[in-house]
Amino acid sequence: MTTQLEEQTTNVVGARMKRVEDPRMITGAAKYIDDLKLSGMAHVAVLRSPYAHARIRGIDTSRAEAHPDVIDVFTGKDFEHLNPLPCAWQAGGVENFVATPRTLEIDRVTFTGAGVAAVVVETRAAAEDALSLIDVRETCGVLAATAEAIGDRQVRNRGTIGGSLAHADPGADYPTVITALGATVVVQGTGGEREIAADELFTGVFTTALEQGELITAVRVPALGAGVGAAYEKHRHPASGYAAAGVAAVVKVDVGKVTEARIAVGGVTGTPVRATAAEQAMIGIAPADEAAIVAAAGKVAEGLSGAIGDTYATGEYRVHLAQVLAKRALTAAIEAAA
Ligand SMILES: Cc1cc2nc3c(=O)[nH]c(=O)nc-3n(C[C@H](O)[C@H](O)[C@H](O)COP(=O)(O)OP(=O)(O)OC[C@H]3O[C@@H](n4cnc5c(N)ncnc54)[C@H](O)[C@@H]3O)c2cc1C
């Protein structure tokens, strides 16, 4: 065996070899799909959801439609009459499996990569360009963005929002975000159903207002209205991804002034904390007034007594992070409100 290998190596190394590729491929004379131009041929590009779960608040295709190279633009509403698409596996009769595949999603997406709009253009490159002109608005994109900021892919595949809220880790992301959003948790126990405001759910480190035997069955998040933006910013622990500090901000801008603000800080103390002094400082400021935003962000420190310290980050450092992240979250929320 060794002898054969040695012989082969000797024969190959340094020897001239005949190339086996199609000569047209290495001389640039080959034709690719993009080179084919048939009469009446057009290209379709599909805009796909980067989020696994999101509600679609609106799709604005006007800019793409106005583009001179665009032949047509489609959204799910154009194909509503075709849904659900006929599928081989439905005919196969898999028990308890209800598939409702759609050409393009209409009001919500349930998996990453779901199509939400399509453009038809003469060349493939132009079709890709036209996709960037379509504006898709979600009802509450901050929740999807928060999900993406959790741990790593394996953790995100296994963890659940109910488990995260019930576990109430001080460094978890959902508790902070749902506190700022003013969400309500629906809880089912042997005695029936009740609702708990996010503000009242977290009572201490790994401790919640859930009673023995109660399960979280739903989380109700109020839709962000017109002129309202939300954002979450965190400083990830380098090993786990948990927030050493995280700040969620929801801001309403009306006629050139901030009229409402909700800010929650997580990762710094045992539970998420509403930064009420900072919230008040935001009211009435102009959205572009950076100095006023920095001043408001500085006030998050006022609600953070008893900051947690460990080998990675002291309590003092976490309070500092919260102020920096508050400025970023407020700025991003104002941008999202526009
Ligand atoms: C390595 C690692 C990194 C992580 N990084 C992050 C991060 O960056 N950000 C972040 O936010 N989280 C992070 N997490 C937490 C993770 O996302 C999960 O939230 C957490 O591990 C809980 O998992 P689970 O949802 O499967 O709940 P489980 O482990 O199944 O349950 C946790 C607790 O909640 C209870 N419970 C579960 N579901 C419910 C329910 N519906 N109602 C009532 N009680 C319930 C269970 O009985 C148990 O006591 C990380 C976890 C790991 C292991």
The ligand as an SDF file (V2000), in Angstrom:
LIG
                    3D

 53 58  0  0  0  0  0  0  0  0999 V2000
  -25.5920   28.7240   27.1850 C   0  0  0  0  0  0  0  0  0  0  0  0
  -26.8380   29.5470   27.3490 C   0  0  0  0  0  0  0  0  0  0  0  0
  -26.8540   30.8510   26.8950 C   0  0  0  0  0  0  0  0  0  0  0  0
  -27.9980   31.6330   27.0620 C   0  0  0  0  0  0  0  0  0  0  0  0
  -27.9860   32.9190   26.6330 N   0  0  0  0  0  0  0  0  0  0  0  0
  -29.0980   33.6740   26.7810 C   0  0  0  0  0  0  0  0  0  0  0  0
  -29.1150   35.0250   26.3660 C   0  0  0  0  0  0  0  0  0  0  0  0
  -28.1820   35.5570   25.7810 O   0  0  0  0  0  0  0  0  0  0  0  0
  -30.2430   35.7350   26.5790 N   0  0  0  0  0  0  0  0  0  0  0  0
  -31.3530   35.1980   27.1780 C   0  0  0  0  0  0  0  0  0  0  0  0
  -32.3540   35.8910   27.3480 O   0  0  0  0  0  0  0  0  0  0  0  0
  -31.3620   33.9140   27.5730 N   0  0  0  0  0  0  0  0  0  0  0  0
  -30.2710   33.1520   27.4100 C   0  0  0  0  0  0  0  0  0  0  0  0
  -30.2900   31.8380   27.8040 N   0  0  0  0  0  0  0  0  0  0  0  0
  -31.5260   31.2980   28.3870 C   0  0  0  0  0  0  0  0  0  0  0  0
  -32.3350   30.5000   27.3700 C   0  0  0  0  0  0  0  0  0  0  0  0
  -32.6630   31.3280   26.2580 O   0  0  0  0  0  0  0  0  0  0  0  0
  -33.6440   29.9880   27.9840 C   0  0  0  0  0  0  0  0  0  0  0  0
  -34.5410   31.0320   28.1990 O   0  0  0  0  0  0  0  0  0  0  0  0
  -33.4510   29.3120   29.3090 C   0  0  0  0  0  0  0  0  0  0  0  0
  -32.3820   28.4050   29.2440 O   0  0  0  0  0  0  0  0  0  0  0  0
  -34.7410   28.5930   29.6970 C   0  0  0  0  0  0  0  0  0  0  0  0
  -34.9400   27.5400   28.7840 O   0  0  0  0  0  0  0  0  0  0  0  0
  -36.3770   27.0260   28.3470 P   0  0  0  0  0  0  0  0  0  0  0  0
  -37.0980   28.1430   27.6750 O   0  0  0  0  0  0  0  0  0  0  0  0
  -36.1740   25.7800   27.5840 O   0  0  0  0  0  0  0  0  0  0  0  0
  -37.1060   26.7470   29.7230 O   0  0  0  0  0  0  0  0  0  0  0  0
  -36.9120   25.4830   30.6660 P   0  0  0  0  0  0  0  0  0  0  0  0
  -35.4610   25.2390   30.9310 O   0  0  0  0  0  0  0  0  0  0  0  0
  -37.7410   24.3660   30.1340 O   0  0  0  0  0  0  0  0  0  0  0  0
  -37.6030   26.0350   31.9620 O   0  0  0  0  0  0  0  0  0  0  0  0
  -37.0250   27.0130   32.7830 C   0  0  0  0  0  0  0  0  0  0  0  0
  -37.9030   27.1320   34.0200 C   0  0  0  0  0  0  0  0  0  0  0  0
  -39.1370   27.7540   33.6550 O   0  0  0  0  0  0  0  0  0  0  0  0
  -40.2340   26.8660   33.8800 C   0  0  0  0  0  0  0  0  0  0  0  0
  -41.0860   27.0030   32.6930 N   0  0  0  0  0  0  0  0  0  0  0  0
  -40.7760   26.7330   31.3920 C   0  0  0  0  0  0  0  0  0  0  0  0
  -41.7950   27.0950   30.5800 N   0  0  0  0  0  0  0  0  0  0  0  0
  -42.7570   27.6010   31.3900 C   0  0  0  0  0  0  0  0  0  0  0  0
  -44.0470   28.1640   31.1440 C   0  0  0  0  0  0  0  0  0  0  0  0
  -44.5510   28.2670   29.9180 N   0  0  0  0  0  0  0  0  0  0  0  0
  -44.7780   28.5960   32.2190 N   0  0  0  0  0  0  0  0  0  0  0  0
  -44.2780   28.5000   33.4740 C   0  0  0  0  0  0  0  0  0  0  0  0
  -43.0660   27.9730   33.7650 N   0  0  0  0  0  0  0  0  0  0  0  0
  -42.3170   27.5450   32.7400 C   0  0  0  0  0  0  0  0  0  0  0  0
  -39.6340   25.4690   34.0200 C   0  0  0  0  0  0  0  0  0  0  0  0
  -40.4190   24.6560   34.8680 O   0  0  0  0  0  0  0  0  0  0  0  0
  -38.2740   25.7970   34.6670 C   0  0  0  0  0  0  0  0  0  0  0  0
  -38.4170   26.0110   36.0360 O   0  0  0  0  0  0  0  0  0  0  0  0
  -29.1690   31.0650   27.6550 C   0  0  0  0  0  0  0  0  0  0  0  0
  -29.1290   29.7370   28.0940 C   0  0  0  0  0  0  0  0  0  0  0  0
  -28.0060   28.9860   27.9490 C   0  0  0  0  0  0  0  0  0  0  0  0
  -28.0160   27.5550   28.4210 C   0  0  0  0  0  0  0  0  0  0  0  0
  1  2  1  0
  2  3  1  0
  2 52  2  0
  3  4  2  0
  4  5  1  0
  4 50  1  0
  5  6  2  0
  6  7  1  0
  6 13  1  0
  7  8  2  0
  7  9  1  0
  9 10  1  0
 10 11  2  0
 10 12  1  0
 12 13  2  0
 13 14  1  0
 14 15  1  0
 14 50  1  0
 15 16  1  0
 16 17  1  0
 16 18  1  0
 18 19  1  0
 18 20  1  0
 20 21  1  0
 20 22  1  0
 22 23  1  0
 23 24  1  0
 24 25  2  0
 24 26  1  0
 24 27  1  0
 27 28  1  0
 28 29  2  0
 28 30  1  0
 28 31  1  0
 31 32  1  0
 32 33  1  0
 33 34  1  0
 33 48  1  0
 34 35  1  0
 35 36  1  0
 35 46  1  0
 36 37  1  0
 36 45  1  0
 37 38  2  0
 38 39  1  0
 39 40  1  0
 39 45  2  0
 40 41  1  0
 40 42  2  0
 42 43  1  0
 43 44  2  0
 44 45  1  0
 46 47  1  0
 46 48  1  0
 48 49  1  0
 50 51  2  0
 51 52  1  0
 52 53  1  0
M  END
$$$$
